[in-house]
Amino acid sequence: MTILSVDLGSWGVSAGAWRDEVWEPLRPEPAPQGGAVRQRPFRSCVAIDEGHRIVTGAAALALAASQPERAACHFLHELGEGSTRRVADRLISPEVLTALLLRAVVERAGVQYGNRPEAMVLAVPACFNASQRRALLDAAQWADIDVLALVNAPTAAVVDWRGTRSVPAPGCVVVDFGAHKVDVSAVDILPDGLSVQATCGEVCAGLAALDRRLADFLADLFYTRTQIGLRGHPRLEWQLLERAREARERLGEAEMTEFVLRHDGHEVTMTLTRDQYAELMEPTLQHLRRPLWQVQSDVALLTSDISHVLLVGGGAEVPAVHQCIKQLEYHHPEPLADWGQATARGALAFARQRHNELAIADVTPLSLVLETPAGRLVTLLERNMPIPIRYAESLSPEDGDYRLWQQGAGGAARQAPVGVFRFPESLLATGPAQVTLLVDMDADGLPSLAYREPGTGWEHPLRLGGFPWRQVHSLDGLLAGLGLRA
């Protein structure tokens, strides 16, 4: 049985599987001519060509360079929001785009391994809420692949890193700085396993924000020297973002980089050093400091007690991110080599060892809050509680919608809706003074609800509603309805 393990990122997908007791990564796609310095094995890009065919990966990225309106990239962080993207002249949800991406990765793995993987394990951002996780599972189902486990990416990375350790390492901090997220976890590596003590993360606060800031700087520089604006043109803005990304990646290998901006017969040459880039990115890197401080506060971890700072995600290759961490007087950060493959390997090891001899304890990074029909708020699960977990709350049942929310750290943290439920009319008709609400948070970070019937003690599940993307049941049927071909 071939199980594909996937680190699903906004820019690219790293994947692999154990074949004859040897880890075999999914081979990289051929890099397009003039592309970025580094290529992940499969680019997270979906496009519609002029023949109404779906293209993915490097082919979609190449089409995006000339016709960005025909492509969708950076859509994974929009899962579970009920939104759509305009791709060519079609409106497509992030869930369907993710299903197309996953199906392409699975098919590519089938060609390389000689047989289509029967199932997969997915490494996902720790800050993903329940709606995002459910949407991801549905996308995999549409792609006709079973998901054995969802594993928080920082935990997966440290599981793989633990395999290189011969001694325990308490007080380890993992920083996952990706395209659209920053996740920070405090982990104790123990002789017989590992224990995640706290996790904090933010969506839309990663490398994409750095690239947008540099792209805006380049656009302003071009206007200052030529009096020609580059904003408002999709193709030009795409090229600016690609130049910004290439500059960031080149500065991971060299002290300086030079590039040329050309438009409408004008040419601007710019040289950028690592120090200049770090200074320019300083306001954006503030997003990294908040989860670092929050995790330390959550577990009362002194800076002097931190044994290692592991860096994963695209930020592991950005010196400005290293410098930001060193300014906080942490240990010199350790970028995890080949972090995409390390995360994929660790995710599969985590899934295999859940029921084996290695003890792995993860936590939920978001609190779970119940809003009653009367508007009363009840916190069911606090942040950083070990999962899986069951919690019981005694309630007076009310007629109307109960709403579940998840919320991160701090009063200004974004609330994410989880779902809506009602107690059955038969229960309300009997008029019990109290009913026991049972909340289960499984190891994938997904909550389920039930209530215990007064008197008999029987448990009945409660159905959570409010997921607009679940109206789709067949990916091929949807594509046919849109007039598209896979």
C-alpha positions in Angstrom: 0.0 0.0 0.0 1.5 3.3 -1.1 0.7 6.2 1.3 1.6 9.6 -0.1 2.7 12.2 2.5 2.1 15.8 1.4 3.3 19.2 2.8 0.7 21.4 1.2 2.0 25.0 0.8 0.6 28.1 -0.9 3.6 28.2 -3.3 4.4 24.6 -3.7 3.7 21.0 -2.7 6.4 18.7 -1.3 5.5 15.1 -1.2 7.0 11.6 -0.9 6.4 8.0 0.1 8.3 5.1 1.6 9.2 2.6 -1.1 10.9 -0.6 -0.1 11.9 1.1 3.2 13.5 4.0 1.4 12.0 7.5 1.3 11.3 8.5 -2.3 10.4 12.2 -2.8 8.1 13.2 -5.6 10.4 14.3 -8.3 10.5 18.1 -9.0 8.8 19.5 -12.1 11.1 20.9 -14.8 11.8 24.5 -13.9 10.4 26.9 -16.5 13.1 28.9 -18.3 14.0 32.1 -16.4 12.1 30.8 -13.4 12.9 31.2 -9.7 16.2 30.0 -8.2 14.5 27.2 -6.2 11.6 25.0 -7.4 9.4 23.0 -5.1 8.3 19.7 -6.5 4.8 20.9 -7.6 3.7 24.5 -7.8 0.4 25.3 -6.1 -1.1 26.9 -9.2 -4.2 26.0 -11.3 -5.1 27.6 -14.6 -7.5 27.4 -17.5 -5.9 27.5 -21.0 -7.6 28.8 -24.1 -8.8 25.4 -24.9 -10.8 25.3 -21.7 -8.5 22.7 -20.2 -7.4 22.6 -16.6 -3.6 22.9 -16.2 -1.7 22.7 -12.9 1.8 23.1 -11.5 4.6 24.6 -13.6 2.5 24.7 -16.7 -0.1 26.8 -14.9 2.6 29.1 -13.5 4.0 29.6 -17.0 0.5 30.6 -18.2 0.1 32.9 -15.3 3.2 34.9 -16.3 1.6 35.9 -19.6 -2.1 35.7 -18.7 -2.5 36.0 -14.9 -6.3 36.3 -15.3 -6.3 32.7 -16.4 -4.6 31.4 -13.3 -5.2 31.0 -9.5 -2.3 30.9 -7.1 -2.1 31.4 -3.3 -5.7 30.1 -2.6 -5.1 27.6 0.1 -5.5 30.1 2.9 -9.0 31.0 1.6 -10.3 27.4 2.2 -13.5 27.3 4.3 -14.5 30.9 3.7 -17.2 30.3 1.1 -15.4 32.6 -1.4 -14.7 32.1 -5.1 -11.8 33.1 -7.4 -12.3 34.3 -11.0 -10.2 32.1 -13.2 -10.6 33.1 -16.9 -14.3 33.7 -17.1 -15.3 31.1 -14.4 -15.9 31.5 -10.7 -14.2 28.6 -8.9 -14.0 28.0 -5.1 -10.7 27.5 -3.3 -12.0 24.0 -2.4 -12.3 23.0 -6.0 -9.0 24.5 -6.9 -7.4 22.5 -4.0 -9.1 19.3 -5.3 -7.6 19.9 -8.7 -4.2 20.5 -7.2 -4.4 17.4 -5.1 -5.6 15.2 -7.9 -2.7 16.4 -10.1 -0.2 15.6 -7.3 -1.7 12.1 -6.8 -1.6 11.4 -10.6 2.0 12.5 -10.8 2.9 10.3 -7.9 1.1 7.4 -9.6 3.2 7.8 -12.7 6.5 8.0 -10.7 5.7 5.1 -8.3 4.0 2.8 -10.8 0.7 2.7 -8.9 -1.7 5.4 -7.7 -1.4 6.0 -3.9 -4.3 4.6 -2.0 -4.3 7.3 0.7 -2.4 10.4 1.9 -1.3 12.2 5.0 -1.5 16.0 4.8 0.7 18.5 6.7 -1.3 21.6 7.2 -0.7 25.0 8.9 -1.3 24.7 12.7 -3.3 27.9 12.6 -5.9 26.3 10.2 -9.3 26.4 11.9 -11.9 23.6 11.7 -13.7 25.0 8.7 -10.4 25.1 6.7 -9.6 21.6 7.8 -13.0 20.3 6.8 -12.8 22.0 3.5 -9.4 20.4 2.9 -10.7 17.0 3.6 -13.6 17.5 1.3 -11.2 18.7 -1.5 -9.3 15.5 -1.0 -12.5 13.5 -1.3 -13.4 15.2 -4.6 -9.9 14.3 -5.7 -10.7 10.7 -5.0 -8.0 10.1 -2.3 -8.5 9.2 1.3 -6.8 11.3 4.0 -5.5 9.2 6.9 -4.5 12.2 9.0 -4.1 16.0 9.2 -0.9 16.9 10.9 0.2 20.3 12.0 3.2 21.3 10.0 5.4 22.5 12.8 4.8 19.2 14.7 5.5 17.2 11.6 8.8 19.0 11.1 10.0 18.4 14.6 9.0 14.7 14.5 11.3 14.3 11.6 14.1 16.4 13.3 13.7 14.3 16.4 14.9 11.3 14.4 18.4 13.0 14.1 18.6 13.6 17.9 20.3 11.2 20.3 19.4 13.1 23.5 16.2 14.9 24.7 15.7 18.6 23.8 13.2 20.3 26.1 12.4 23.9 25.3 12.5 23.6 21.5 10.8 26.3 19.5 9.6 25.6 15.9 9.0 28.6 13.6 7.0 27.8 10.4 7.2 30.9 8.3 5.2 30.2 5.1 3.7 32.1 2.3 0.4 33.0 4.1 1.0 31.9 7.6 3.3 32.1 10.6 3.1 29.2 13.1 5.2 29.0 16.2 5.2 25.9 18.5 6.9 25.2 21.8 7.9 21.5 21.9 9.6 19.3 24.5 11.5 16.4 22.9 11.5 13.6 25.4 13.3 10.2 25.4 10.1 8.3 24.5 8.4 10.9 22.3 7.6 14.6 22.1 5.0 16.9 23.6 3.7 20.1 22.0 3.2 22.6 24.8 1.7 25.6 22.9 1.0 26.8 19.4 0.2 30.2 18.1 -0.2 31.3 14.5 -1.5 33.9 12.1 -2.9 33.5 8.6 -2.0 36.0 5.8 1.2 37.1 7.7 4.0 35.3 5.9 6.3 35.5 2.9 3.5 36.8 0.6 3.4 39.9 2.7 7.2 40.4 2.3 6.9 40.0 -1.5 4.0 42.4 -1.7 6.0 45.0 0.3 9.0 44.7 -2.0 6.7 44.7 -5.1 5.2 48.0 -3.9 8.6 49.4 -3.3 9.7 48.5 -6.8 6.6 50.0 -8.3 7.2 53.3 -6.4 10.9 53.3 -7.5 9.9 52.8 -11.1 7.4 55.6 -10.9 9.9 57.9 -9.2 12.4 57.5 -12.0 10.1 57.3 -15.0 6.7 58.8 -13.9 5.0 55.7 -15.2 2.7 53.7 -12.9 2.8 49.9 -12.9 -0.2 49.3 -10.6 -3.6 48.3 -11.9 -2.2 46.1 -14.7 -2.6 42.4 -13.8 0.3 41.2 -15.9 2.7 43.9 -14.6 1.7 43.3 -11.0 2.3 39.6 -11.4 5.7 40.3 -12.9 6.5 42.6 -10.0 5.5 39.9 -7.4 7.6 37.3 -9.3 10.6 39.7 -9.3 10.1 40.3 -5.6 10.0 36.5 -4.9 13.1 35.9 -7.0 15.0 38.6 -5.2 14.1 37.1 -1.9 15.3 33.7 -2.9 18.5 35.0 -4.4 19.3 36.9 -1.3 19.2 33.6 0.5 22.3 32.5 -1.4 24.1 35.8 -2.1 24.8 39.0 -0.2 23.2 41.1 -3.0 21.1 40.8 -6.1 20.6 43.0 -9.2 17.5 43.1 -11.4 16.1 45.2 -14.2 12.5 46.5 -14.6 11.4 47.3 -18.1 8.2 48.8 -19.3 7.0 51.0 -22.2 10.5 51.6 -23.4 11.9 52.5 -20.0 14.4 50.6 -18.0 15.3 50.8 -14.3 18.2 48.9 -12.7 18.2 48.2 -9.0 20.7 46.6 -6.7 19.4 45.2 -3.4 21.6 43.9 -0.5 20.6 41.6 2.4 20.8 44.5 4.9 18.6 46.8 2.7 16.1 44.0 2.3 16.0 43.4 6.1 15.5 47.1 6.8 12.7 47.3 4.2 10.9 44.2 5.6 11.2 45.3 9.3 7.5 46.5 9.6 6.2 43.3 8.0 8.4 41.0 10.2 6.5 42.3 13.3 4.0 39.6 12.4 6.7 37.0 13.4 7.3 38.5 16.8 3.8 38.3 18.2 3.3 34.5 17.9 6.8 34.1 19.3 6.1 36.2 22.4 2.6 34.6 22.7 4.0 31.0 22.8 6.6 32.0 25.4 3.9 33.6 27.5 1.6 30.6 27.2 4.1 28.2 28.7 6.1 30.7 30.8 9.2 29.8 28.8 12.1 32.1 29.4 14.4 32.9 26.5 17.3 31.4 28.4 15.3 28.1 28.6 15.0 27.7 24.8 17.4 25.0 23.7 16.8 25.2 19.9 14.9 27.4 17.4 14.1 25.4 14.3 13.1 27.3 11.1 10.9 25.7 8.5 8.8 27.0 5.6 10.1 29.4 3.0 11.3 31.7 5.8 14.0 29.2 6.6 15.7 30.4 3.5 15.4 34.2 4.2 18.3 35.8 6.1 16.0 38.7 7.1 13.8 36.2 9.1 17.0 34.8 10.8 18.0 38.3 11.7 14.6 39.1 13.1 14.8 36.0 15.4 18.4 36.8 16.6 17.3 40.4 17.5 15.0 38.8 20.0 18.0 37.3 21.8 17.1 33.7 20.9 19.6 31.1 20.0 20.9 31.3 16.4 18.0 29.8 14.4 18.6 26.4 12.8 17.0 26.3 9.3 15.8 22.7 8.7 17.5 21.3 5.6 15.0 20.4 2.8 12.2 21.5 5.1 9.4 20.5 2.7 10.5 16.9 2.5 11.3 16.9 6.2 7.8 18.0 7.0 6.2 15.4 4.6 8.3 12.6 6.2 7.4 13.8 9.7 3.7 14.0 8.9 3.7 10.3 7.8 5.8 9.3 10.9 3.3 11.2 13.1 0.4 9.4 11.5 2.0 6.0 11.9 3.1 6.5 15.5 -0.2 7.8 16.9 -1.0 4.2 18.0 2.6 2.9 18.3 5.3 3.1 21.0 6.2 6.8 20.4 4.1 9.2 22.5 3.2 12.3 20.6 0.9 14.9 22.1 -0.3 17.9 20.0 -2.5 20.8 21.0 -5.2 22.9 19.5 -4.0 26.5 18.7 -7.5 28.0 18.8 -10.1 28.2 21.6 -13.6 26.9 20.8 -16.5 29.2 21.8 -20.2 28.5 21.8 -22.7 31.3 21.2 -26.2 30.5 22.5 -29.4 31.7 20.7 -29.7 34.3 23.6 -26.2 35.6 22.7 -24.4 34.1 25.7 -20.8 33.0 25.1 -19.4 29.8 26.6 -15.8 28.8 26.1 -15.8 25.1 25.6 -12.1 24.4 24.9 -9.2 26.7 25.7 -6.2 27.1 23.5 -3.3 24.7 23.8 -5.4 21.9 25.3 -4.0 18.4 24.3 -5.9 16.6 21.6 -7.7 14.4 21.2 -10.0 15.5 24.1 -13.6 15.2 25.2 -15.3 18.0 27.2 -18.8 18.0 28.7 -20.8 21.3 29.3 -24.1 21.5 31.0 -26.6 23.8 29.2 -30.2 24.8 29.4 -31.4 24.0 25.9 -32.9 26.9 23.9 -34.9 27.0 20.7 -32.7 28.6 18.0 -29.3 28.4 16.4 -26.2 27.7 18.4 -23.1 28.9 16.8 -19.6 27.6 17.2 -16.5 29.9 16.8 -12.8 29.4 17.0 -10.5 32.2 18.1 -6.8 32.7 18.5 -4.8 34.5 21.2 -5.5 38.1 22.2 -8.6 40.2 22.1 -8.0 41.3 18.5 -7.7 37.7 17.2 -9.9 36.9 14.2 -13.0 34.8 15.0 -13.5 31.9 12.6 -17.0 30.3 12.3 -17.0 26.5 12.8 -20.7 25.7 12.2 -24.3 26.0 13.4 -26.5 23.5 15.2 -29.9 23.2 16.8 -31.2 20.9 19.6 -34.0 18.7 18.2 -37.5 19.7 18.8 -38.3 16.5 20.6 -35.7 17.4 23.3 -37.0 21.0 23.6 -40.6 19.6 24.0 -39.7 17.6 27.1 -38.3 20.8 28.6 -35.4 19.4 30.6 -33.8 22.0 32.9 -30.3 21.0 31.8 -28.7 18.9 29.0 -25.1 17.8 28.7 -23.4 18.9 25.6 -20.4 16.7 24.6 -17.5 18.2 22.6 -14.9 15.9 21.0 -11.8 17.4 19.4 -10.0 14.7 17.5 -6.3 14.4 16.6 -6.9 16.1 13.3 -8.2 19.3 15.1 -11.8 18.7 14.0 -14.7 19.1 16.6 -17.8 17.0 16.7 -20.8 17.5 19.0 -23.3 15.3 20.7 -25.8 15.6 23.6 -26.6 13.2 26.4 -30.2 12.5 26.8 -31.5 13.3 30.3 -32.6 10.2 32.2 -31.4 7.5 29.8 -27.8 8.8 29.3 -28.0 7.9 25.6 -25.8 10.0 23.4 -27.1 11.6 20.1 -24.8 13.3 17.6 -25.6 16.9 16.6 -25.1 17.9 13.0 -23.0 21.0 12.3 -24.3 23.0 9.3 -23.1 26.1 7.4 -20.5 24.8 4.9 -21.4 26.3 1.5 -18.6 24.4 -0.4 -20.3 21.1 0.5 -22.9 21.7 -2.1 -20.4 20.1 -4.6 -20.4 16.3 -4.7 -18.6 15.5 -7.9 -15.4 17.3 -9.1 -15.8 15.9 -12.7 -19.4 16.8 -12.7 -18.6 20.4 -11.7 -15.9 20.7 -14.3 -18.3 19.5 -17.0 -20.9 22.0 -15.8 -18.3 24.8 -16.2 -17.4 23.5 -19.6 -13.9 22.6 -18.5 -11.7 19.5 -19.2 -9.2 18.1 -16.8 
